[in-house]
Amino acid sequence: MAIFSDMDNAVLDIIGRAIQFIGWAFIPLLFLPFFVLLFKKLTTFSCLLVQLIELFMTSLGEAIKWVMPSMVITVALSVFALSIYGISSIWWDELAIYLHALGICIGVAPTYLAGQHVKVDIVYERLNQKSRALVEFCGFYLLLMPVSLAVIWRSQSFISFAWQSFEGSTNGNGIQGIFVLKSALSAMFILLLAQGLSSALRATLILISHNPATASPQAQKSFMERFENNKKAEQTL
């Protein structure tokens, strides 16, 4: 058993190092908006990348949106079983926690794409097109990217430990998948980085007076489209 345990740890270590290497390899891609400002020949590639990212985020959002109704049903059934039949299940109770956590972590990036995230707009709504693009560009490099990279870097150790021990619930009848929840934290910020890159690329295309990349047909809430919708609403008032 010890031999198999050592083999499992060795395999997990190799997988972890491979993922880390892939992550380091993709970091230069985060600076693509800067290169687009300098080399306009990259606009075609940028448009394609924006479309791919937003298509993926839209599909992910369509899938993850069913997690919250599932969580509500899970809680309702748990309460019903306890109050009517006196039946309680630790596994069932923890399932609601897992659904809630995964729904938030995986759903953050699609929510950002749809423009439905919580935000306080004091000046932004009054800015013109290029000023908004500049805010999006600076916001990605000054706020979103540093915070996301810091969280991903700092979370490596406890996620690695969780996978090595396959950390699970402290309750014997609970879900043995704490390591999955901890991994979702890094996944959340990786997805945020991807969507932030897409928004920064859109902003860059606007700053260089290039026609912004068209989002996937389902993604109708990009920050540029919200700007146009707001302008139309102001004109009707």
N, C-alpha and C positions, 0 to 999 in steps of 0.2 A: 504493500500500500504506500509505503514511504517513497518507493521508486517511482510509482505513478504520480504521486504528489509532486516530486521533484521535476518529473517530465512535464506535468501540467504547468508548473511555475516557469519552466524554461520556455515552453511554447508561448505562454502569456507574455513573457519578457521580450521574446522576439517580435511578437505582434505589436506590443507597445512601442518598441523601438522603431518598427516599420512605420507605424502611424505618426510617431514623432518626426521621423525623417520626412514623411509626406507633408506634414504641417510646415516644417521649416522650408521645404521646397516651394510651397505655395505662398509664403509670406511676401516675396517680391511682387506677386500679382496684386497685392493690396495697394501698391504704388502706381498701378496702371493709370489712374486718372492724371497723375503728374506727367507721365510720359505722353499722354494724349494731348495735354496742353502744349508740349514741346514738339511732338511729331503728329501732325494731323492725319498722317496716313494710317494711324491706328484707329481711326474712327469707325471703320467698317467692322474691325474685330471687336471693338467696344460695343457696338450696337448688337452684334451677335451674342456677346457675353451677357449683356443686359437681358436680352430676350430669353436666353437659356436659364439664367438665374430666376427671373420672374415667373417663367413657366413652371419651374420646379417648385418655387415657393407657393404659387397658386395651387398646384396639385397637392402639395403638402397641407395647405390650409383647408382644402376641400376634404381631405382625409381626416385631419385632426379635429375638425369641428364637431365630429360625432362623439368625441371623447367626453365632452361636458354633459350632453344628454345621458350618456351611459353612466356617468358618475351620479347624476341626479336619480336615475332609476335604481342604481345600486344602493344609495342611501335610503331611498324610499322603501325598497324591499327589506333592507336591514331593520329599519324602524318598524315596519309592519310585522315582520317575523318576531321581533322582540316584544312588541306591545300586545300582539294578539295571541301568539303561541308560546311566548317566553323563550324563544330560541335565539341564541346569540352565537355569532361566529367571528372569531378574531380575523380569520382569513378574509371574510367578506367585508369587515370593517376596514381592514388595511387596503383592500382593493380600491375603495373610494379615495383613499389618500394617494395611492399610486396614479390613479386616473387624473386626479386633480393636479398633481405635480407634473406628470407627463404632458397634460393638456396645456399647462402654462409654459413649460420649458420649450416644447416643440412648436407651440402656437405663437410665440412672441414674434418671430421673424415674419411669418405671413401677415400678422396683425400690423406690423410696421409697414409692410408693402401696401396694405389696404388703407393705411392712414387712420386706423382706429385705435392707436395707442394713446395713452393719457399724455396730454401735453398742455403747456401753458403758453398761449400765443399772445404776446403783448405788442410786439413790433412786427413780427414775421408776416402777419396777415395784411399789413399795410405796405409791404415792400413790393417792388416791381419784380418782373420775371428774373432778371439776371441777379438781383440782390438776393432773392430767395435761393437761387442756385448757389450763390457764394456761401450762404448760411449752411446749406446742405453739405457743401464741399468741406468747409471748415469744421462743421460739427462732426463729420466722420473722422477726420484726422486729429482733432483736438480732444474729442470726448469718446466717441464710440469705439474707435480702434484701440486706443491705449487701455481703456477699461476692459475691453473684451480680451485683449492679449494678456493683461495682468491676471484676470480671473482664470483663463485657460492655463497659464503657466503655474499659478499658485495651487491649482486644483489637481495637478498631475500626481502629486505624492499620495493624497488620500484616495484618489480614484484607483491608482495602481495597487495600493494596499487592499482596497475593497475587492478588487478582482482577484488578487492572489489568494484571499481567504474566502472568496465567494460570499461576502458578507450578506447576512440575511436578517430576518426579524429576530428580536430577542425572545419573542414568544414561540413556543414549540410548534404551534398550529398556524403561525403567521406565514406571510409570503417571504420566501427566502430570496429576495431580489433587491436588497438595498444597494448592491453594486450597480444595478441598472439605473436606479434613481440618481446616484451620484454621478454616473456617466452622463445623465441627461443635462446636468449643469453645464458641462463643457460643450455638449451638443447645442445647447441654447445659444451660447456665445459664438460658436462657430457659424451657426445659421445667421445670427445677427451680423457677423462680419461679412458674410456673403451678401446679405441684403443691403447692408450699408455700402458695400462696394458698388452694388448696382445703382444705388441712389447717387453716390459720388460720381459715377460715370455719367449718369444722366445730367447731373449738374455741370460736369465738365463740358459735355456736348453743347449745353446751352451757353456756357461762358465763351466758347469759341464760335458761337453763332452757327452751330451745326444743328440740323433738324434732329431733335431728340429721338432716341430709339423708341420704336413702337412696342409697347408692352404686349404680353400675351393677351389674346382676346378676353380671357376671364379677368385679368388684372386691370380693372377700370379705375383704380383709386391711387395711382401714382401721384407724387407730389405735384408734378406738372399738370396733371388732369384736374387735381383739386384746385389748382390755381385758376385754370380756365373756367371751371364751374363757379368758383367764387366771383370771378369777374362778370360772368353772365348774370349771376344773382344780383350783384350790385347794380348792373345796368337796368334790371327790371324794377328796382326799387325807386 
